[in-house]
Amino acid sequence: MASFENLHTIFKAAMQLAATDSGVLLGQPLEMEAEESLSIDRVGFLGEKEDPFFVTTVESGGEYPGELYLLFSFRDAILLSGLLLGIQPARIEEKRRLAIMEPDDGDAFAEILNQVIGSFNSGLTTTLPQKVHLKLQPPRKFIPGTDVLSDLEPMSEGEYCLFRYRLKLEGTKTDNLDILIPLALAKLFDPQEEDSVALEPEPAELSQVIENENNNAVEPKQTILIFEDDPSDMAQTMEILSAAGLKPIDATHSSDFIALCPDGSAAMAVVGVADADEQDTALRTRIKALCQSAPFPVLLCAKRWTRTAIIKVLSYGAKEIILRPYDSDILVDRVNKLLKAA
């Protein structure tokens, strides 16, 4: 991943300010200690989540337009709101154990979020070279394995830079506070060297540049096996990939993969199912049989994803998942990504 060293430093200082101000609000010292920063996609992030959490969309304006996400564990939200409301420690622990959040707790937690984002915004304003303004949206509860994923919930698909902080309150066990920033927005906050505009090559270098680009290009005729039980979904997938210069083959009803690809040109598979929780075992067996001799990337497509389904299909060997109906550009991008890695 890009280093984002400046962004890490900026966020660390902003979170320290947010922790100090929030501690004043709560009436006791609060720390938000930086633990790690890494590149991760939505699938990988949600795959590590087991307990309910609150996700809050934060709109970034000014010279840094976009959205980022602030995530607290559900039990930490109960703890912080209970401290703000002056609830007795024994009752707070009972509510955390039973995962009980009452209306007053929700209002108190929203106030704490406002404090955190307000202080965080102040920290960014004093360190970023351009104007920035953060606007907080109401928090939303998400229960992994129960709540259904969509294009936008609990956060939009894509690649993120994850900044993770450990909440610390004396005498209390707490979890992490996570900030997810789309890579595009992270690069606005902290431009990376590889994203700067390259100098125009000299004419003598132009042929070498073209040769290098061609060497890095995805071979447009690598065979992609398509498994779709729905004829309309099959037609759409075939049309999108063919238009992108790829070579999809309808393999849904074939049992002889060698006959389909006698030259061994099969590069990956796109598998479409109605519901990822009801994945077709026979279909998995087919793909597994095809892949016995070499790694074979698989892209799973479904209209509904839950955390359980994500973990399950990843354990089958799937490399990527995608929601349907999908945007043609997203599908082609995912396929090309897997072809390059194959």
N, C-alpha and C positions, 0 to 999 in steps of 0.2 A: 504494500500500500504506500501511497505518498506519505511523506513524513509528517506534514502538518505541524511542524515543531512550533511555529509561531502561534498557531491556533491553540495548541495544547497549553502554551504558556498563558495566552489571553484568557482561555476558559478557566484555567486553574485559578488565576487571580480573581476573575469574576465570581467563581463559585465560593471562594474564600470570603468575599464580601457578602454574598448571599447567605452564607452560613452564619456569619457574625450578626447580620441584621435579623435573620430569622431566629437566632438564639435569643436576642433581645425581646422579640415578639413572644417567644415561648417562656421566657423567664428563666432559662438555663442555657449553659453553653452547648452549642451545636457545631459539629465539624462535618465538612464534606471533603473527605480526603481522596485525591485522585488515585485511582487504582490502575487503570489501563486505558489505552486507546487503540482501536484496531478497525480494520475494514471488514464489513460484514453485510450480507444481504438479508432481506426480510425473513427468508426461509431459515437461515442459520440462526438469526436472533430469536425467532419464535420457537425454534427447536430446543433451545435451552431453557425456556420458560415453563414452569410447572404450576406455579401458584398464581392466583388472581392478581392483577395489577391495574393501576390507573395510568392511562395514557392521555397526555394533554398536547394538543397541537398548538404550536407557537408560530404565529405569522411574523416573518421578518420583513421589514420595509426599508425605505430609504434607498441607499446604494447597494443593499444586499437583499434583494427580493427572493422570497422562497418560504418554505416551511421547515421547521424542525420539530422534534418530539421530545417531551419530557416524560419520564416514566418512573413512578413510585410503586413499590409493592403495596398491596391492599392493606396489609397489616401495619406497615409503617404509616400509612395514611391515617389509620385508626389511632395509632400512637400519638402522632403529631397533633391531630385534632383534639384528642383527649387532653393533652398537655395544655393546649391553648384554652380549652373550656374549663380547666381546673378540676377535671375528674380525678377521683382517687386512683392511685397506682394499681391497686388490686382490681378495681373495676375495669381499668384500661386493659390489663392483662387478660381478664376474662373475655372482654370484647374482641381482643386480638385472637385469642384461642378459638372462639366461636365464630370469628369473622363477621361480627355484627357492626354495622355502620348505620347510625340513625340520622335523620335530617339535619340535626344540629351539627353532627360530625361532618357531614358533607359541606355545610356552609363554612365551618371552621377550616376545613382542609382547603377550600377554595381561597380563603383569605391568606393562608400560608403560601399557596401557589402564587398568588399576586405579589406577596412579599419577595419570594424567591426570584420571580421573573423581573420584578422591578429593580431589585438590587443587581441581578445579572445584567440587565439592560444598562444600568449605570456603569457597571464594570466594563462592558463592551464599548460604551460611548467614550470613555476616557482613554481607550487603548487602540481602537480601530481608526484608521486615517480618514474614513468617510462616515457620513451620517448613517446611523442605524436606529431602528425602532422596533421593539418586540411587542406583539399584541397576543395576549393569552386567550385561548378558547376554553370553554368548559371542559373539565376532565371527564373521561369516559372509562367505565370499568370494563375490563376484558378478562374472561375466564378461559385459559388455554384448555383445549380438549372439549370444550362445551360450546363456546361462542363460534359462530361461523365467520370465516375469513371472507373478505370481499376485496374489490380493487383498492379500496381506501381504508378499510378497517382491519386491524387496529392502526395500521399505518400503510401508506401506499407502497406498492412494489418498487424494488430498485436496490441500488447499492448505497450503503451508508458508511459514514464514519461514526463509530461508537465511542463516546467518552463516558467512562464508568467511574462513579464516585461512591465511596463507602460512607454512609451516614454513621455518625458516632455521637451517642448520647450516653453520658456516664451511667453505668449500672443497668443498661438496657441493651438487649440484643437487637440489632437492626440489619436491614438488607442494603441493597445498592440503589442508588439513584442513577438512572441511565439517560444520557442525551444522545439521540440519534439525529444526525445531520446528513441529508443527501449529499453525495460527493460533489455535485455541481455547486451547491451552496457553500460547502466547506472550501471549495477552490475560490469562491468569491471572497470569503473571509481571509483566506491564506493562499494566494496564488502560488502554484508550484512551478518549478523551473521547467519541467517537461511540457507544461501547457503554454509556455511563451511562444510567440510566433517565430518560426525558424527563418534564418536568412535565406534569401533567394539563391539557389545554387548557381555556380558559374556554369556556362554552357558546357565546358569540358567535363563537369561533374554530373550533368543532367542524365546521361545515359546510365551512369552507375546508380543514381537515385531511382530511376524507373525500374532498373533491374532488381534493386532491393525491394521495391514495393511489390513487384510481381512475385518475388520469392516469398513474400509474407502474405500474399493474397490467398483466400480460401479457394481450393479447387472447386469450380462451379458444377462439376458433374459427379461428385461423390454421391453414391446412392443412399437415400434415406427411406427406410421402411416405415410405412404408415399403417397403424392399427386403429381403426375407427369402426364401431358398430353402427353409428348413425350415418347414413348415406350423405346427408346434407353437410355434416361436419367433415366427412371425408372429402367431399367436393371442394369445400372451402379451403381446407388444409392443402390439398393438392394444387389448387389454383394459386394460392399465396406463395408456396415454395417454388413452383414452376416459374412464376413471374419473376422471382428473384434469381433465376438462373441455376437453380438447384435441380436435383433429379429424384423426385419422390416416386415411390412405387407402392401401390395398394397391396399390402401384405396381409390384410385382415383374415382372409379365408384361405390363405396358403399354408400348407404344412411342409413344403419343400423349399427351404430357404436357399439351398445350393442351386436349384433351378432358377430361382429369382435372380441370384447374383453369382453366376458361375465363375466370374473373374475375381470374386472376393472383394468387390467394390463397396459392399455395404459399410457405411461409416457410422450410422447411428439409427435410432428408432424414435419415432414420435408416437406416443400411445395416448389415445383419447378414451376417457371413461366418463360415464354420466355422474358418478359419485365416487370420490376417492376412497371412501370408507367401504365401498363394495367392489373393490378391485377384482377383476376377473382372474382367477387363479390359473386357468388354462392359458390365458394370454401371457402371464408372467412366466409360465413354464416354457412357452415357445421362445420367448426372448432369452431366457436363461440358457436354453439349449443352443441357441445361435451364438451366444457369447462365451461358450465354454473355453474356447481356445485363445481368446484375446479380450481385453477390456472393450466394452461397447457402450458408449454413452446413451442414456435413455432420457427423453423429455416427456414428463407426464402432464397431461392436460385434463382438467376437470372443472366443472361449474361450481363445485363446493369443496372447500378445504378446511379441515380442522387440524389442530395440533397433532392429534392421534394419527390422522391420515398422513400428515407430513412425515412424521417419524417412521410410519410403516413403509411408505414408498421409498424413503431414503434407505431404509434397511434392505429393501429389495435390490438396491443398486442404482436407483434413479439418480441422475446428476442434477437435474433441474425440474422445477414444477412451474406451471403457468395456469392462470385462471382463464376460463372461457365464459362468454365469447371474448376472443383476444384481438388486440390491435395487430394488423398485419406486420407493422414495423417491429413490434415487440417479439412476435413469433420468429421472424427472420433473424433478428438480433440474437435471440437465445440459440437458435439452430447454428448460426455461424460461430457463436462462442464455443459450442460443443464440438463443432467440426475442427476448429483450430486447436482445441485441446486434445482431440482424439489421436 
